[in-house]
Structure formats: structure tokens, C-alpha cells
Amino acid sequence: MRNLSTDAFVLRVTLRGTSDKLLTLISPKEGRFYAILKGGHSMKNREVAATEPYTWSSFEFYEKNGFKWVKSATALQAFPGVRYDSEKLFLAAYFSDVVFELSDENAPAGDILPLCLNAMHMLSVTKDDDARIKAAFEMRAAVIGGFAPALEACGRCGCAVGEDMYLDVMNGALICAPCLSRETALLPAPEVDETGVRHILLPLCASAVAALHFVATAPPKRVFSFRLTSARAEDLFGRAAEGYLLHHLERGFPTLENYKRLLAIRRQMIKS
């Protein structure tokens, strides 16, 4: 029987039988792995809290019959600002799903775990900033996943970034409005070319491009340290970051759709 001690983030919790819980965890060295919390409903309060979803905790495990079993757990950071706000809680679930997608079992977590913890901290301590945090997380997650776009200049003519730019999602590059006009004038771009590749162009302004570039290249601790100049820039930044990540991962997330449905319900309630 081997013991293991590590700090880990709780990505998911699934009921296993009548009282046990299956934890999906991610830690710096072990990466993503699973552990069983036996008799989860009867454990001490501090251990129950430490094994709640979206908690950064210190764990001790023992291994038996090829499984890791939780021996003890102590919460290090529960991100309380997330737990009492349904929008933030839905975002935390979405972030966790992206981390799951971009991590590997039994391999070091790399940069995706610090990004997750920083995003959770920002969600917990800020108000009315969820959209910017979400977009920054998505763009940086795409970079960590190996899909870093070229955002310094137009990928066609090399001109400097201006107010009318587009993100060529599939090619990971910018295209300026004049280049796009010239190309479509010669031959209107089909949605799908002869190789089956989709053409996805997302509009951007200079401020939104600057935000994307900052998030893609900033030191890990400064990823969220920026502001946008206008509501339009924030909207374009958010649409581009989400679209870029989802298209390169080639999948959607039910947790993201749940978050959007909640936002729609709240907007409708405000209008009425």
C-alpha cells in the first residue's frame, strides 16, 4: 500500500454508490487523476468541504487495488466568492471542463492548472467582471493547448493592427479589412473549401486585438491584468476568445450552454 500527499484542485465530484464519491482531481505533478472518497457523507466537516467541486485542497491518499482512496483532506482555498453567485458557479464548472479537456492523466499539469487557479481567484474577488475573466481564460487556454494565434499584424499584407480587423480562426491569424475585401472581390470565400476546412472570421477592433495579444503573451500571473476601452471592444474580445477556443478544441461544453441560459434568463427578468 503506497501513500501519496499532494495539493490538488477538485474538477468534478460524482456519486459512487450510496455514500462514496469519485473525485476528478488535478495536481501539479500528477496531472489529472481520480480518487475515491469513501463514506463521503459521514466524513468530518472540514474534509467534506475540502472535497467539494472547485476547491484547492491538500490531500493524503493511499493506494489499494489500483485505486487512490482519500485518507484526509484539508481545504486550502475554497473561493467563497464563487459559491454564493450562480453565474460564477456556472463559469467555474465550464472552466473545470476546459481544464479537463486540456490536461492528461498521470502527466504534469503544466500551465493549465495555474491558469485555472488564477481564474477562480479572479472570479471569487471581483464583481461585474465575469465576461472579461471568461474571455481571458479562454484565450490563454487556447494558447496553452497549442493554438496560439499570430496577432501582431495582418497575416496577409503585414500591415499594422487597425480598427477593422478579423480573426481568421482556422489559420490562427489576423486579416485586415482591405485584404478581406480584395480576396472576396476576386472570389467570394465559401464557408467550406474544397478540403473541407471551414472559414471562420470573427470581427475585431484594435483594442480587442490588443487584449487578445496581451492575454496570449503575458506572464502567467498577469493574464487578467488588463482593461478594455469600450463595451464594444469587450464584446468583440469575448466573442473572439470563445469562438477561437471552441473551434480549435472542436467541441462545445454543456456547462457553457448552461451558463449562457442562465444569463439569458437573468436578462429577461431585468427587462420584465
Wavefront OBJ file of the C-alpha trace (Angstrom):
o trace
v 0.000 0.000 0.000
v 1.506 3.340 -1.119
v 0.720 6.728 0.356
v 0.648 9.951 -1.642
v 0.395 13.563 -0.482
v -0.326 16.415 -2.870
v -2.265 19.638 -3.286
v -4.967 19.299 -5.931
v -7.928 21.109 -7.459
v -11.293 19.328 -7.454
v -12.594 19.400 -11.018
v -15.621 17.141 -10.599
v -17.428 15.072 -7.976
v -19.596 12.092 -8.923
v -21.645 9.929 -6.577
v -20.456 6.336 -6.428
v -22.945 4.011 -4.832
v -24.906 5.262 -1.846
v -22.178 7.052 0.095
v -18.876 7.099 -1.782
v -17.763 9.864 -4.139
v -15.492 9.705 -7.167
v -13.302 12.800 -7.316
v -11.695 14.060 -10.510
v -8.603 15.969 -9.423
v -5.679 17.775 -10.988
v -2.368 18.463 -9.271
v 0.911 19.993 -10.492
v 2.969 16.797 -10.720
v 0.360 14.052 -11.034
v -1.804 15.901 -13.532
v -5.381 14.699 -13.823
v -6.350 11.648 -11.789
v -9.221 10.029 -9.933
v -9.674 9.222 -6.264
v -12.439 7.680 -4.204
v -13.806 9.356 -1.098
v -15.235 6.510 0.939
v -18.288 7.310 3.023
v -18.215 10.923 1.868
v -21.427 11.784 3.682
v -20.039 10.681 7.028
v -16.648 12.393 6.927
v -15.667 15.308 9.122
v -16.962 18.712 8.048
v -13.524 20.027 7.103
v -12.912 17.012 4.860
v -16.310 17.316 3.204
v -15.568 20.977 2.437
v -12.137 20.086 1.065
v -13.643 17.664 -1.439
v -16.305 19.971 -2.848
v -16.027 20.861 -6.557
v -13.805 23.832 -7.442
v -11.767 23.668 -4.230
v -7.958 23.746 -3.939
v -7.085 21.292 -1.173
v -4.275 19.377 0.455
v -4.844 15.629 0.139
v -3.400 12.441 1.536
v -4.213 9.251 -0.371
v -3.478 5.591 -0.010
v -3.415 3.260 -2.989
v -5.163 -0.084 -2.851
v -6.111 -2.474 -5.654
v -5.041 0.082 -8.262
v -7.232 2.898 -6.888
v -6.426 6.032 -4.944
v -8.502 6.487 -1.788
v -8.745 9.746 0.149
v -7.135 9.357 3.565
v -7.509 13.004 4.612
v -8.225 16.364 3.005
v -7.932 19.988 4.086
v -9.237 22.926 2.058
v -6.564 25.481 1.182
v -8.737 27.798 -0.926
v -12.480 27.379 -1.387
v -13.004 30.535 -3.499
v -16.017 31.668 -1.440
v -16.980 34.470 -3.830
v -17.774 31.803 -6.434
v -20.003 29.656 -4.249
v -22.620 32.272 -3.475
v -23.106 33.504 -7.048
v -24.807 31.170 -9.517
v -23.259 32.824 -12.589
v -19.759 32.433 -11.167
v -20.507 28.856 -10.138
v -21.614 28.003 -13.678
v -18.436 29.593 -15.035
v -16.341 27.579 -12.585
v -17.938 24.414 -13.959
v -17.113 25.495 -17.519
v -13.509 26.355 -16.602
v -13.145 22.942 -14.979
v -14.396 21.219 -18.126
v -11.855 23.113 -20.250
v -9.082 22.160 -17.816
v -10.191 18.535 -18.041
v -10.037 18.722 -21.839
v -6.552 20.285 -21.870
v -4.958 18.026 -19.262
v -3.733 14.457 -19.343
v -3.991 11.641 -16.865
v -0.874 10.984 -14.795
v 1.179 13.677 -16.551
v 2.289 17.044 -15.105
v -0.481 19.629 -15.338
v 1.756 22.331 -16.798
v 0.343 25.843 -17.213
v -3.348 24.942 -17.332
v -3.601 24.407 -13.561
v -2.149 27.833 -12.574
v -4.459 29.441 -15.145
v -7.437 27.683 -13.588
v -6.495 28.743 -10.061
v -5.887 32.346 -11.134
v -9.225 32.448 -12.957
v -11.018 31.026 -9.919
v -9.357 33.620 -7.687
v -10.392 36.439 -10.024
v -13.973 35.179 -10.144
v -14.031 34.998 -6.365
v -12.706 38.502 -5.617
v -14.218 40.642 -8.400
v -17.712 41.905 -9.188
v -19.239 42.526 -12.609
v -16.115 41.302 -14.379
v -17.081 37.735 -15.263
v -17.177 38.272 -19.042
v -13.620 39.639 -19.160
v -12.318 36.854 -16.905
v -14.074 34.223 -19.032
v -12.603 35.567 -22.282
v -9.086 35.876 -20.847
v -9.285 32.307 -19.551
v -10.451 31.034 -22.945
v -7.757 32.805 -24.939
v -4.957 31.730 -22.632
v -6.321 28.167 -22.516
v -6.172 28.077 -26.316
v -2.529 29.171 -26.190
v -1.699 26.549 -23.562
v -3.430 23.968 -25.743
v -1.019 24.766 -28.576
v -3.280 27.011 -30.651
v -1.541 30.376 -30.179
v -2.639 32.833 -32.915
v -0.398 35.404 -34.621
v -1.787 38.761 -33.517
v 0.983 41.260 -34.261
v -0.141 42.296 -37.764
v -2.295 41.302 -40.716
v -1.313 37.804 -41.759
v -1.853 38.645 -45.439
v -0.164 42.009 -46.049
v 1.688 42.574 -42.774
v 0.070 45.951 -42.077
v -0.260 47.205 -38.507
v -3.353 46.438 -36.476
v -6.189 48.875 -37.212
v -9.781 49.347 -36.159
v -11.240 46.945 -38.740
v -9.600 43.562 -38.316
v -10.791 39.959 -38.386
v -9.530 36.870 -36.617
v -9.067 34.057 -39.100
v -9.850 31.328 -36.605
v -8.760 28.254 -38.536
v -5.458 29.793 -39.634
v -4.764 31.473 -36.288
v -4.025 34.863 -37.850
v -5.383 38.362 -38.342
v -6.686 39.697 -41.615
v -7.332 43.393 -42.223
v -10.494 44.714 -43.867
v -8.746 45.766 -47.144
v -7.205 42.295 -47.594
v -10.518 40.636 -46.889
v -12.255 42.919 -49.392
v -9.680 42.161 -52.078
v -9.925 38.409 -51.529
v -13.717 38.259 -51.540
v -13.867 40.554 -54.573
v -11.735 38.096 -56.525
v -13.587 35.039 -55.299
v -16.188 35.040 -52.533
v -14.910 32.797 -49.772
v -17.133 29.743 -49.293
v -17.954 28.643 -45.782
v -16.193 25.350 -46.548
v -13.372 24.986 -49.088
v -12.543 22.003 -51.273
v -10.553 20.352 -48.466
v -13.499 20.563 -46.070
v -11.921 23.279 -43.923
v -14.322 25.898 -42.581
v -13.559 29.597 -42.938
v -14.392 31.396 -39.707
v -13.740 35.130 -39.491
v -14.513 36.992 -36.279
v -14.553 40.823 -36.301
v -12.181 42.725 -34.032
v -11.223 46.302 -33.221
v -7.739 47.487 -32.278
v -8.475 47.388 -28.552
v -9.844 43.837 -28.737
v -6.782 42.696 -30.687
v -4.518 44.300 -28.087
v -6.367 42.465 -25.313
v -6.082 39.124 -27.117
v -2.375 39.687 -27.729
v -1.776 40.667 -24.110
v -3.571 37.593 -22.759
v -1.738 35.306 -25.192
v 1.730 36.590 -24.277
v 1.581 37.971 -20.709
v 3.409 36.309 -17.793
v 1.094 33.790 -16.094
v 0.396 35.980 -13.053
v -0.599 38.964 -15.222
v -3.007 37.283 -17.639
v -6.013 39.057 -16.096
v -4.273 42.424 -15.563
v -5.797 44.464 -18.368
v -8.812 46.606 -19.206
v -10.747 47.256 -22.398
v -11.611 50.692 -23.750
v -15.296 50.190 -24.516
v -18.266 47.846 -24.251
v -17.921 47.098 -27.980
v -14.266 46.114 -27.552
v -15.163 43.865 -24.631
v -17.929 42.197 -26.656
v -15.647 41.575 -29.651
v -12.880 40.310 -27.367
v -15.265 37.899 -25.674
v -16.751 36.539 -28.894
v -13.325 36.029 -30.439
v -11.832 34.274 -27.414
v -14.751 31.881 -27.030
v -15.027 31.145 -30.743
v -11.301 30.588 -31.104
v -11.074 28.125 -28.203
v -14.191 26.113 -29.066
v -13.336 25.760 -32.743
v -9.807 24.581 -32.025
v -10.981 22.122 -29.399
v -13.614 21.017 -31.942
v -16.316 20.677 -29.329
v -18.794 22.549 -27.195
v -19.454 22.310 -23.470
v -22.853 21.754 -21.829
v -21.598 23.771 -18.855
v -21.032 26.766 -21.147
v -24.532 26.424 -22.572
v -25.936 26.274 -19.035
v -24.071 29.487 -18.205
v -25.485 31.217 -21.283
v -29.019 30.054 -20.494
v -28.696 31.486 -17.001
v -27.524 34.828 -18.397
v -30.453 34.874 -20.831
v -32.928 34.195 -18.028
v -31.475 36.975 -15.908
v -31.561 39.439 -18.807
v -35.200 38.564 -19.414
v -36.007 39.081 -15.744
v -34.374 42.534 -15.829
v -36.387 43.530 -18.914
v -39.667 42.417 -17.371
l 1 2 3 4 5 6 7 8 9 10 11 12 13 14 15 16 17 18 19 20 21 22 23 24 25 26 27 28 29 30 31 32 33 34 35 36 37 38 39 40 41 42 43 44 45 46 47 48 49 50 51 52 53 54 55 56 57 58 59 60 61 62 63 64 65 66 67 68 69 70 71 72 73 74 75 76 77 78 79 80 81 82 83 84 85 86 87 88 89 90 91 92 93 94 95 96 97 98 99 100 101 102 103 104 105 106 107 108 109 110 111 112 113 114 115 116 117 118 119 120 121 122 123 124 125 126 127 128 129 130 131 132 133 134 135 136 137 138 139 140 141 142 143 144 145 146 147 148 149 150 151 152 153 154 155 156 157 158 159 160 161 162 163 164 165 166 167 168 169 170 171 172 173 174 175 176 177 178 179 180 181 182 183 184 185 186 187 188 189 190 191 192 193 194 195 196 197 198 199 200 201 202 203 204 205 206 207 208 209 210 211 212 213 214 215 216 217 218 219 220 221 222 223 224 225 226 227 228 229 230 231 232 233 234 235 236 237 238 239 240 241 242 243 244 245 246 247 248 249 250 251 252 253 254 255 256 257 258 259 260 261 262 263 264 265 266 267 268 269 270 271 272
